Amino acid sequence: MLLVGISIEDTKEDVDKLARKVVNLRIFEDEQDNFWKQSIKDVKGQILSISQFTLYAKTKKGTKPDFHMAQKGHIAKELYDDFLQVMRNELGDENVQDGQFGAMMSCSLTNEGPVTIILDSKN
């Protein structure tokens, strides 16, 4: 599962680069149980991608989250759709699913192992 936030600083080049990184990042074991050997593409896996503007919440001041670093909805949707398309081009349409952009959704995540990785286009 991917939780994807689009910031006001992100560009089409950023989302294309991150989509390719997601597809090719070696986070899975190989056939001999060696860690960090295969990508989602190598294992013919599937991705569930969820848009999540709240990832850009700033909480340094006050008691209310500040979302000014999150991209405006219509621009974020265009960039998010580009992100999905790059992954679908690499993995196939059937292997990249997404929720409804901007909708309230209930999602469940079960981590397999203690691995959660943050990818940021600016770092």
N, C-alpha and C positions, 0 to 999 in steps of 0.2 A: 504494500500500500504506500502510495506517495501522498503526502500532504503538501500542496504546492501554493506558495504565496508569490504574488507578483508585486514588486515595489515600484515606486514612481521613478526609480533609476534604471529599471530593466528595459532592455531593447529586444528587438527581434533576434539579433545576433546572440544576446545572452540566453534567451530561451532555447534557441537552436543548439547552442553549445551545451547547455545543461541537459537537454533531451538526449543528445548523443552520449553524454557522460553517464546518464542513468542507464541507458541501454548497454553500455560497454563496461561499466564499473564491475570489477571482479569481487563479488561479495558472497559467492556460493562455493561450496566444497566441490572437489572433483570426485571421480569414481573411487579414489583411494582415501576419501575423507580428508584430504588436505585442504585447509582453509584458504580462502581468498584466491581461488584458482579459476572460477568461471563466472561469467556475466549472466544476466537474465536472458540475453540472446543465446548464449551457449547452452543453457539448460532448457531452452524453449519454454520459458516461464511466461506468466501473465502479470499484467500490472493493473491495479485499480488506482486511479488518480483522482484525488479530491481537491478542488480549489478551496483555498483557506486563507482569506485575507487577514484573519486574526493572527496569523504568524508574524505580522508586522506590528503588533501592539507594542507600544512603548509604555512602560510603567514606572519610569524613574521619578516622575513628579506626580503628586496627588494620589488619589485612590481610584481614578477612572482611567481605563486604557485609552491611549491616544493612537489613532490609526492613520495619522497624516502621511506616514511612509507607504501605506498601501495604495496601489494604483487605483484610479477611478474605474468603476465597473466596466464601462464599454471598452476602454483601452485594455484593461486586464483580460477581458474575455477574448479579445482578438489575439493577444499574446499567448494566453492559455491554449486557445485552439491551435495556434502554431506549434506550441510545445507538444500537444497531443499528436498532431499530424506527423511530426518528425519521428516520434516513437512508433506510430502506426506504420510509417513507411519502412522502418527497420524490423519491426516485430510482426506485422500483420494486423489488420483492423480488429480481428477477433481476439487478439492478445492484449489489447489496450482498452480498458473500459474506464468510464468516468461517470461521476455523478452529474447532477444538474447544476450548472454554474449559478452561483448566487442564491441557491435554495437552502432552506433549512433541512438538514438531513440527519438521520441517525446512522452512524457508521460504527462498526466494531472492528477492533484490531487485536489480534493475538500475535505477539512477538515470538518468533522462533529463535530462541537464544537471546543473549543480551546485546543485540546489535541494533542501534538506531543511529543513522548517519545524517548529518546536516550538510546539504550542498548549497552553496551560495554563489551566485554568478559574479559577485565582486570579491570573493576570497578564494 
